[in-house]
Every structure is written in structure tokens, then in C-alpha cells.
């Protein structure tokens, strides 16, 4: 179960402000597309269009077919979405939270079946959360809730997973672990991943391709080494960005310059 | 493959049986207590006598049979209906608005019913001249009208038709209707006592007529809330994420509000504005069992009925021969009880 995703000429206007202006990007099946760019570039909005959480012009394509008019439930079977700051309801057990992933498969009147329950166990198992099943989801650490969200996504069994800044609030080690986990799920299950990432180094190391957004436009789209260049990043972020090679891995940092040091 | 593993939250059968037993016991005690005490065994015998193919000697005698079936039982049954409905409506409102303080009167159902009742009491024709009693009808229409007004106002907000705008609209509507009601109440001061009594709530006028008037609404509304309760858990993660899980949050919210309001309007029309039940019962259930609405809704329905039956017993007997308004009892007994549960629980409140 693997699917390709395409954005065709996506435009979004919120109030009177154009947020996205004709964005076209495509993601191959089983690929990890990283969406980078400064705050306010439109990354989250682009991801929300995929998930059907915002109204837009243009088309979202899954395996070449437009899904814009599809009912919510059908869309939810194809695309799972984790927002930037998920709301973990106080008192809800981890098991119950992951069970929410089965929602698109349940009619409005149906209760969860034995198969739904076993899908939840399978997802908990895959993310080493079985011992957490009865814990209060609101009491977990950042890294643990991250895994809970991924388990919910797995339970949803969607071939495309959209993650908005999934690892923003984690420490370095937890972030790395989470990204590795996401990559493992991608390779093992052929899941297509689209994620907004602030950490450019992480984007360079984990994403197969990168879309660089600025002011609602795609400035660069391609392999990490093609897009994450000092020239392009300098244009979009600040001129002091350096792209360094450390033991074959790309590291992207912003240096303090003579100018800023003097201030 | 999952044998022995923790189960997550399910509606365990012993919770349901336990809550049902509490309700049954409350009903028995409710019909037992009064100026003339009835023996519990006689009551149970008389209950079973009503079943087909059962013929037991209840030992109550004709007069006590009449007290049991014509006076006490309808009142207790009405308490069950009112308590169950207000609790289920409270849980629904808390779920769809993700707000632990939400109660069935949040969007103006209470204020609207109060206004309707005040108009009926102050200006209405004598009940005997009408086919239907104007008081419950006016309260019913007022409650529905209040919530409808809040919805229209909330939805006319152009930017962001969210749960919060709806709550704010409800607050505005409730304040407006309450102000209007207070104005009428002050102007027509000769009916003040009656209006005030109605607002504090009472089951003293209950007969089988009231029960059969309210029961169809309650049954239908409870059924809808029960069947859809899983969706309240989905709404708990927020509208955006709930939408990406395949539901339409606005539509789900509307359906729950419609049925919670319809049921609330029906029970309020005969019982007056009994407060606190819709908040305390779902929260107590949450603290004792689970925060999942898959559990909270059914158990609240059972225990809410029991709670109101017990509150009504106190309302009847505490200062006999007078009655305390039941709304006063629910708060006086309910608040300390809730405080104890809050202190001794695991602290699971959403």
C-alpha cells in the first residue's frame, strides 16, 4: 500500500491575505518530502490543504487522481495528518487515543470491531507503546506523545502521512530518534511522508527531496543537495548560513558574523 | 494475541451492572420514603406483579398500592428521566465544546425556558381553558428558541465559526433572555413566588401525564447521544485533527446540540431549571471510571437518574411537610460530594 501525492497549482487565501500562490510539487510513492522555509512561508497551510483542513484552489492528487471533492472519510483513509501541536485530551488513555485512528473506517453509528482493536495493538506494538496503553496520554513526555501520534497514524492505515513540525518540541536525541522512527516506518511500510521541518540539518539528512517555500511560493524543489545550498538559503533566511560537510553528512548552521558580534 | 494485555478503555459490564443496581436501589428507596413508609419487599413484590405471568401477594393493601403507583412512582420515574437526560446532555455539551464547565443550559436553554415559563405564569390564560398546559409548552419553546438564537448568532460570525464563538453567542443570548425574564418577574411581582419556585425546579406536580409527555423525547435523545458517543472522543482532539480523521466537527456538534437541547427542553418544561446535575454527574463518572465518552455517557445516564431520585427524596422529606426546591438540594448535596470525589480520585478530569 503505497501512494504518490501531488499538489497542483494550490492557492490559499485566508481572509484577504494570499498565503499560497500556485504551489505545485509532487511526491513519489514511499518518498519523504521535506518542506522547509521561514516562519510564515506557508508550510503549515500547504500541509493543511493535503489534509483537507483548509479550503484551497487547485488540486491535491493521490496517485494522479484529484481527491478534492472526496468525502472526509474517504480522504482520511488516504491521508493521515499530525498537526504541529496535537491536542492530547486530559485523562484519555493512550489506547483510546490510538483508537481514534480507526475513525474513518467506522460508520457514524458503528462501534469498533475486533479488527479495529487488533490494528490498535499492532500500532502500539510497532512503536513500543504496549506498556503505555492504559496511561493518560496527557501525562506523557514529548518523545512519548510523539510516538503516540505516530501510532495513531499507523492505526489509520493511510498510505500518505503528513507531519507538521512533528519534532519541533523535542530535544536533540529525542528528535533524532523520532526521525529515525519515521524513516523506518516509511521504508518498512512504504508510507509516503510529507513533513514541514524547521531543522535544515535534519531535513538534509532524512528527506529524499526538499521543497523550499518562501512567501507562499516554491523557491526550490529537488534533492537536498540541489535545494539546501548556501545561495538559496542565504536568499530566503539570512546570508550567514553555511552548508558544511561532516563525515559525508550535510550540516546546516547559521554563523555569527563580525557584524552581529560587534553589536 | 492480546490475551492478558491491558484493554484500554472499554465499557466494562460490571460498571453498567453496578450503575444499574444503584439506579434500581434509588428507585426502590424513592418510592419507599414518605409520610407513610412502605416496606421494600412489598414494593418489589408489587413491581414484579406488574410483569406478565407473575402473581405475587404484595401485602400493600389497596390504599398503599395507590400511594405507590399513583403518587410516588410517577414522581420517581420523572426524576429518573430528568436526571438521566440532564446528565447525558451535560456530557454532550462538555464533549462538543471541549469545556469541563459546559452544562445543558450553556447556550441559553435555561434562560429561554425561564423566560417562557415567566411569560406563561404572568400572562398566560388559566390552564383549564387550554387543551395543553401553557407553562411547559412555553418553557419548551423558550429553551429551544434560546439555543436556536445562540446558534444563529454564533454562525453569523464571519471569521471562524468555532466552538468558542458559539459559547460566547450562548452567553450573550442567556444574559439577554435572563435580563428580560428578570424584568418581567419584577413587573409582575404578584407571580414572583410562583416564577421563582419554577426556576429553582420541582418534581412535586409529577404524575403519569408528565412522565408520558417527557419520556418519548428523553428516549429518542438518549438513544442518539448513546449511539454517537464515540464521536465525542474524536472531537476531543480538536476540530482540525477531528476533521482529518474523517468526521465533520461542525455537523457532529450541531447534531449533539440539537438532541441534547431537545431532551433538556422537554425535561425542563415539567421540572423547572434543576441545576448542577449536568455538570456533577458526568464529572463524577469521569473521575470514577474513565475520561472516554464511550464510558461516560452510558454510566452518566444511569447514575444521573439515581442522583436525581435521591436528591428528590431529600427535597421531599428534609423539612416536611414543606418541600425544598430540588435545585437547591442538588447543589447542597452535590457540591460537597463532588469535592470528596475530586479529592480522592486519581485526578482524571478533562
Boltz contact constraints between the chains, C-beta under 6 A:
constraints:
  - contact:
      token1: [A, 51]
      token2: [B, 244]
      max_distance: 6.0
  - contact:
      token1: [A, 53]
      token2: [B, 240]
      max_distance: 6.0
  - contact:
      token1: [A, 53]
      token2: [B, 243]
      max_distance: 6.0
  - contact:
      token1: [A, 53]
      token2: [B, 244]
      max_distance: 6.0
  - contact:
      token1: [A, 72]
      token2: [B, 246]
      max_distance: 6.0
  - contact:
      token1: [A, 72]
      token2: [B, 248]
      max_distance: 6.0
  - contact:
      token1: [A, 73]
      token2: [B, 246]
      max_distance: 6.0
  - contact:
      token1: [A, 76]
      token2: [B, 245]
      max_distance: 6.0
  - contact:
      token1: [A, 76]
      token2: [B, 246]
      max_distance: 6.0
  - contact:
      token1: [A, 81]
      token2: [B, 244]
      max_distance: 6.0
  - contact:
      token1: [A, 83]
      token2: [B, 241]
      max_distance: 6.0
  - contact:
      token1: [A, 87]
      token2: [B, 237]
      max_distance: 6.0
  - contact:
      token1: [A, 87]
      token2: [B, 238]
      max_distance: 6.0
  - contact:
      token1: [A, 89]
      token2: [B, 236]
      max_distance: 6.0
  - contact:
      token1: [A, 89]
      token2: [B, 350]
      max_distance: 6.0
  - contact:
      token1: [A, 90]
      token2: [B, 350]
      max_distance: 6.0
  - contact:
      token1: [A, 91]
      token2: [B, 291]
      max_distance: 6.0
  - contact:
      token1: [A, 91]
      token2: [B, 348]
      max_distance: 6.0
  - contact:
      token1: [A, 91]
      token2: [B, 350]
      max_distance: 6.0
  - contact:
      token1: [A, 92]
      token2: [B, 291]
      max_distance: 6.0
  - contact:
      token1: [A, 93]
      token2: [B, 8]
      max_distance: 6.0
  - contact:
      token1: [A, 93]
      token2: [B, 9]
      max_distance: 6.0
  - contact:
      token1: [A, 95]
      token2: [B, 8]
      max_distance: 6.0
  - contact:
      token1: [A, 96]
      token2: [B, 8]
      max_distance: 6.0
  - contact:
      token1: [A, 96]
      token2: [B, 9]
      max_distance: 6.0
  - contact:
      token1: [A, 96]
      token2: [B, 292]
      max_distance: 6.0
  - contact:
      token1: [A, 100]
      token2: [B, 234]
      max_distance: 6.0
  - contact:
      token1: [A, 103]
      token2: [B, 234]
      max_distance: 6.0
  - contact:
      token1: [A, 103]
      token2: [B, 245]
      max_distance: 6.0
  - contact:
      token1: [A, 103]
      token2: [B, 246]
      max_distance: 6.0
  - contact:
      token1: [A, 104]
      token2: [B, 246]
      max_distance: 6.0
  - contact:
      token1: [A, 109]
      token2: [B, 227]
      max_distance: 6.0
  - contact:
      token1: [A, 121]
      token2: [B, 2]
      max_distance: 6.0
  - contact:
      token1: [A, 133]
      token2: [B, 6]
      max_distance: 6.0
  - contact:
      token1: [A, 133]
      token2: [B, 8]
      max_distance: 6.0
  - contact:
      token1: [A, 134]
      token2: [B, 6]
      max_distance: 6.0
